[in-house]
Amino acid sequence: MRESLLEKIEHLRQQMMEIAAEFGMDHPDVLRYSQEIDKLHNMLMELENAARKKPHRRATNSLFILEVQAAFA
């Protein structure tokens, strides 16, 4: 999923730059590409933030289980 988003972002960025070079940075299509890139970038950030949060919870739970087992040993 992450790689797919990165590829789409790069593809749109290249298209946006081509349109900007031909028609100028203030062309409406440049704005549309930029907005679409922003949406994809936000999705990427949400995905990466979710991935960072999951291991943290597991590590905390695993530590708790180890502490409980050690107390009974």
Chimera marker file (.cmm) of the C-alpha trace (Angstrom):
<marker_set name="trace">
<marker id="1" x="0.000" y="0.000" z="0.000" r="1" g="1" b="0" radius="0.5"/>
<marker id="2" x="2.781" y="2.429" z="0.968" r="1" g="1" b="0" radius="0.5"/>
<marker id="3" x="4.735" y="1.769" z="-2.224" r="1" g="1" b="0" radius="0.5"/>
<marker id="4" x="1.610" y="2.158" z="-4.329" r="1" g="1" b="0" radius="0.5"/>
<marker id="5" x="0.867" y="5.542" z="-2.767" r="1" g="1" b="0" radius="0.5"/>
<marker id="6" x="4.448" y="6.691" z="-3.304" r="1" g="1" b="0" radius="0.5"/>
<marker id="7" x="4.292" y="5.663" z="-6.966" r="1" g="1" b="0" radius="0.5"/>
<marker id="8" x="0.998" y="7.499" z="-7.494" r="1" g="1" b="0" radius="0.5"/>
<marker id="9" x="2.350" y="10.613" z="-5.786" r="1" g="1" b="0" radius="0.5"/>
<marker id="10" x="5.473" y="10.593" z="-7.950" r="1" g="1" b="0" radius="0.5"/>
<marker id="11" x="3.466" y="10.029" z="-11.135" r="1" g="1" b="0" radius="0.5"/>
<marker id="12" x="1.114" y="12.918" z="-10.328" r="1" g="1" b="0" radius="0.5"/>
<marker id="13" x="4.051" y="15.146" z="-9.362" r="1" g="1" b="0" radius="0.5"/>
<marker id="14" x="5.698" y="14.546" z="-12.726" r="1" g="1" b="0" radius="0.5"/>
<marker id="15" x="2.455" y="15.301" z="-14.562" r="1" g="1" b="0" radius="0.5"/>
<marker id="16" x="1.944" y="18.439" z="-12.498" r="1" g="1" b="0" radius="0.5"/>
<marker id="17" x="5.452" y="19.652" z="-13.308" r="1" g="1" b="0" radius="0.5"/>
<marker id="18" x="4.910" y="19.078" z="-17.032" r="1" g="1" b="0" radius="0.5"/>
<marker id="19" x="1.661" y="21.061" z="-16.988" r="1" g="1" b="0" radius="0.5"/>
<marker id="20" x="3.301" y="23.818" z="-14.940" r="1" g="1" b="0" radius="0.5"/>
<marker id="21" x="6.226" y="24.026" z="-17.368" r="1" g="1" b="0" radius="0.5"/>
<marker id="22" x="3.888" y="24.291" z="-20.341" r="1" g="1" b="0" radius="0.5"/>
<marker id="23" x="1.072" y="26.462" z="-18.972" r="1" g="1" b="0" radius="0.5"/>
<marker id="24" x="2.488" y="28.107" z="-15.839" r="1" g="1" b="0" radius="0.5"/>
<marker id="25" x="2.159" y="27.462" z="-12.120" r="1" g="1" b="0" radius="0.5"/>
<marker id="26" x="-1.197" y="29.251" z="-11.910" r="1" g="1" b="0" radius="0.5"/>
<marker id="27" x="-2.948" y="26.917" z="-14.358" r="1" g="1" b="0" radius="0.5"/>
<marker id="28" x="-6.055" y="25.234" z="-12.841" r="1" g="1" b="0" radius="0.5"/>
<marker id="29" x="-4.756" y="21.752" z="-13.688" r="1" g="1" b="0" radius="0.5"/>
<marker id="30" x="-1.607" y="22.392" z="-11.633" r="1" g="1" b="0" radius="0.5"/>
<marker id="31" x="-3.832" y="23.167" z="-8.649" r="1" g="1" b="0" radius="0.5"/>
<marker id="32" x="-5.881" y="19.988" z="-9.236" r="1" g="1" b="0" radius="0.5"/>
<marker id="33" x="-2.752" y="17.845" z="-9.360" r="1" g="1" b="0" radius="0.5"/>
<marker id="34" x="-1.434" y="19.524" z="-6.233" r="1" g="1" b="0" radius="0.5"/>
<marker id="35" x="-4.673" y="18.863" z="-4.370" r="1" g="1" b="0" radius="0.5"/>
<marker id="36" x="-4.674" y="15.207" z="-5.415" r="1" g="1" b="0" radius="0.5"/>
<marker id="37" x="-1.052" y="14.854" z="-4.321" r="1" g="1" b="0" radius="0.5"/>
<marker id="38" x="-1.995" y="16.390" z="-0.964" r="1" g="1" b="0" radius="0.5"/>
<marker id="39" x="-4.798" y="13.837" z="-0.511" r="1" g="1" b="0" radius="0.5"/>
<marker id="40" x="-2.482" y="10.939" z="-1.286" r="1" g="1" b="0" radius="0.5"/>
<marker id="41" x="0.203" y="12.355" z="0.984" r="1" g="1" b="0" radius="0.5"/>
<marker id="42" x="-2.309" y="12.615" z="3.832" r="1" g="1" b="0" radius="0.5"/>
<marker id="43" x="-3.300" y="8.983" z="3.253" r="1" g="1" b="0" radius="0.5"/>
<marker id="44" x="0.366" y="7.999" z="3.363" r="1" g="1" b="0" radius="0.5"/>
<marker id="45" x="0.889" y="9.862" z="6.641" r="1" g="1" b="0" radius="0.5"/>
<marker id="46" x="-2.183" y="8.194" z="8.195" r="1" g="1" b="0" radius="0.5"/>
<marker id="47" x="-0.920" y="4.801" z="7.096" r="1" g="1" b="0" radius="0.5"/>
<marker id="48" x="2.539" y="5.415" z="8.532" r="1" g="1" b="0" radius="0.5"/>
<marker id="49" x="1.155" y="6.806" z="11.791" r="1" g="1" b="0" radius="0.5"/>
<marker id="50" x="-1.093" y="3.764" z="12.206" r="1" g="1" b="0" radius="0.5"/>
<marker id="51" x="1.857" y="1.448" z="11.564" r="1" g="1" b="0" radius="0.5"/>
<marker id="52" x="3.929" y="3.224" z="14.231" r="1" g="1" b="0" radius="0.5"/>
<marker id="53" x="1.214" y="2.952" z="16.859" r="1" g="1" b="0" radius="0.5"/>
<marker id="54" x="0.570" y="-0.800" z="16.556" r="1" g="1" b="0" radius="0.5"/>
<marker id="55" x="4.011" y="-2.132" z="17.598" r="1" g="1" b="0" radius="0.5"/>
<marker id="56" x="4.112" y="0.217" z="20.573" r="1" g="1" b="0" radius="0.5"/>
<marker id="57" x="0.950" y="-1.289" z="22.039" r="1" g="1" b="0" radius="0.5"/>
<marker id="58" x="2.164" y="-4.831" z="21.499" r="1" g="1" b="0" radius="0.5"/>
<marker id="59" x="5.490" y="-4.142" z="23.141" r="1" g="1" b="0" radius="0.5"/>
<marker id="60" x="3.777" y="-2.694" z="26.213" r="1" g="1" b="0" radius="0.5"/>
<marker id="61" x="1.453" y="-5.695" z="26.503" r="1" g="1" b="0" radius="0.5"/>
<marker id="62" x="4.304" y="-8.143" z="26.052" r="1" g="1" b="0" radius="0.5"/>
<marker id="63" x="6.299" y="-6.457" z="28.774" r="1" g="1" b="0" radius="0.5"/>
<marker id="64" x="3.356" y="-6.653" z="31.149" r="1" g="1" b="0" radius="0.5"/>
<marker id="65" x="2.924" y="-10.373" z="30.479" r="1" g="1" b="0" radius="0.5"/>
<marker id="66" x="6.628" y="-10.996" z="31.099" r="1" g="1" b="0" radius="0.5"/>
<marker id="67" x="6.472" y="-9.097" z="34.387" r="1" g="1" b="0" radius="0.5"/>
<marker id="68" x="3.457" y="-11.131" z="35.561" r="1" g="1" b="0" radius="0.5"/>
<marker id="69" x="5.152" y="-14.406" z="34.639" r="1" g="1" b="0" radius="0.5"/>
<marker id="70" x="8.331" y="-13.387" z="36.417" r="1" g="1" b="0" radius="0.5"/>
<marker id="71" x="6.407" y="-12.640" z="39.594" r="1" g="1" b="0" radius="0.5"/>
<marker id="72" x="5.059" y="-16.200" z="39.707" r="1" g="1" b="0" radius="0.5"/>
<marker id="73" x="8.324" y="-17.921" z="38.841" r="1" g="1" b="0" radius="0.5"/>
<link id1="1" id2="2" r="1" g="1" b="0" radius="0.2"/>
<link id1="2" id2="3" r="1" g="1" b="0" radius="0.2"/>
<link id1="3" id2="4" r="1" g="1" b="0" radius="0.2"/>
<link id1="4" id2="5" r="1" g="1" b="0" radius="0.2"/>
<link id1="5" id2="6" r="1" g="1" b="0" radius="0.2"/>
<link id1="6" id2="7" r="1" g="1" b="0" radius="0.2"/>
<link id1="7" id2="8" r="1" g="1" b="0" radius="0.2"/>
<link id1="8" id2="9" r="1" g="1" b="0" radius="0.2"/>
<link id1="9" id2="10" r="1" g="1" b="0" radius="0.2"/>
<link id1="10" id2="11" r="1" g="1" b="0" radius="0.2"/>
<link id1="11" id2="12" r="1" g="1" b="0" radius="0.2"/>
<link id1="12" id2="13" r="1" g="1" b="0" radius="0.2"/>
<link id1="13" id2="14" r="1" g="1" b="0" radius="0.2"/>
<link id1="14" id2="15" r="1" g="1" b="0" radius="0.2"/>
<link id1="15" id2="16" r="1" g="1" b="0" radius="0.2"/>
<link id1="16" id2="17" r="1" g="1" b="0" radius="0.2"/>
<link id1="17" id2="18" r="1" g="1" b="0" radius="0.2"/>
<link id1="18" id2="19" r="1" g="1" b="0" radius="0.2"/>
<link id1="19" id2="20" r="1" g="1" b="0" radius="0.2"/>
<link id1="20" id2="21" r="1" g="1" b="0" radius="0.2"/>
<link id1="21" id2="22" r="1" g="1" b="0" radius="0.2"/>
<link id1="22" id2="23" r="1" g="1" b="0" radius="0.2"/>
<link id1="23" id2="24" r="1" g="1" b="0" radius="0.2"/>
<link id1="24" id2="25" r="1" g="1" b="0" radius="0.2"/>
<link id1="25" id2="26" r="1" g="1" b="0" radius="0.2"/>
<link id1="26" id2="27" r="1" g="1" b="0" radius="0.2"/>
<link id1="27" id2="28" r="1" g="1" b="0" radius="0.2"/>
<link id1="28" id2="29" r="1" g="1" b="0" radius="0.2"/>
<link id1="29" id2="30" r="1" g="1" b="0" radius="0.2"/>
<link id1="30" id2="31" r="1" g="1" b="0" radius="0.2"/>
<link id1="31" id2="32" r="1" g="1" b="0" radius="0.2"/>
<link id1="32" id2="33" r="1" g="1" b="0" radius="0.2"/>
<link id1="33" id2="34" r="1" g="1" b="0" radius="0.2"/>
<link id1="34" id2="35" r="1" g="1" b="0" radius="0.2"/>
<link id1="35" id2="36" r="1" g="1" b="0" radius="0.2"/>
<link id1="36" id2="37" r="1" g="1" b="0" radius="0.2"/>
<link id1="37" id2="38" r="1" g="1" b="0" radius="0.2"/>
<link id1="38" id2="39" r="1" g="1" b="0" radius="0.2"/>
<link id1="39" id2="40" r="1" g="1" b="0" radius="0.2"/>
<link id1="40" id2="41" r="1" g="1" b="0" radius="0.2"/>
<link id1="41" id2="42" r="1" g="1" b="0" radius="0.2"/>
<link id1="42" id2="43" r="1" g="1" b="0" radius="0.2"/>
<link id1="43" id2="44" r="1" g="1" b="0" radius="0.2"/>
<link id1="44" id2="45" r="1" g="1" b="0" radius="0.2"/>
<link id1="45" id2="46" r="1" g="1" b="0" radius="0.2"/>
<link id1="46" id2="47" r="1" g="1" b="0" radius="0.2"/>
<link id1="47" id2="48" r="1" g="1" b="0" radius="0.2"/>
<link id1="48" id2="49" r="1" g="1" b="0" radius="0.2"/>
<link id1="49" id2="50" r="1" g="1" b="0" radius="0.2"/>
<link id1="50" id2="51" r="1" g="1" b="0" radius="0.2"/>
<link id1="51" id2="52" r="1" g="1" b="0" radius="0.2"/>
<link id1="52" id2="53" r="1" g="1" b="0" radius="0.2"/>
<link id1="53" id2="54" r="1" g="1" b="0" radius="0.2"/>
<link id1="54" id2="55" r="1" g="1" b="0" radius="0.2"/>
<link id1="55" id2="56" r="1" g="1" b="0" radius="0.2"/>
<link id1="56" id2="57" r="1" g="1" b="0" radius="0.2"/>
<link id1="57" id2="58" r="1" g="1" b="0" radius="0.2"/>
<link id1="58" id2="59" r="1" g="1" b="0" radius="0.2"/>
<link id1="59" id2="60" r="1" g="1" b="0" radius="0.2"/>
<link id1="60" id2="61" r="1" g="1" b="0" radius="0.2"/>
<link id1="61" id2="62" r="1" g="1" b="0" radius="0.2"/>
<link id1="62" id2="63" r="1" g="1" b="0" radius="0.2"/>
<link id1="63" id2="64" r="1" g="1" b="0" radius="0.2"/>
<link id1="64" id2="65" r="1" g="1" b="0" radius="0.2"/>
<link id1="65" id2="66" r="1" g="1" b="0" radius="0.2"/>
<link id1="66" id2="67" r="1" g="1" b="0" radius="0.2"/>
<link id1="67" id2="68" r="1" g="1" b="0" radius="0.2"/>
<link id1="68" id2="69" r="1" g="1" b="0" radius="0.2"/>
<link id1="69" id2="70" r="1" g="1" b="0" radius="0.2"/>
<link id1="70" id2="71" r="1" g="1" b="0" radius="0.2"/>
<link id1="71" id2="72" r="1" g="1" b="0" radius="0.2"/>
<link id1="72" id2="73" r="1" g="1" b="0" radius="0.2"/>
</marker_set>
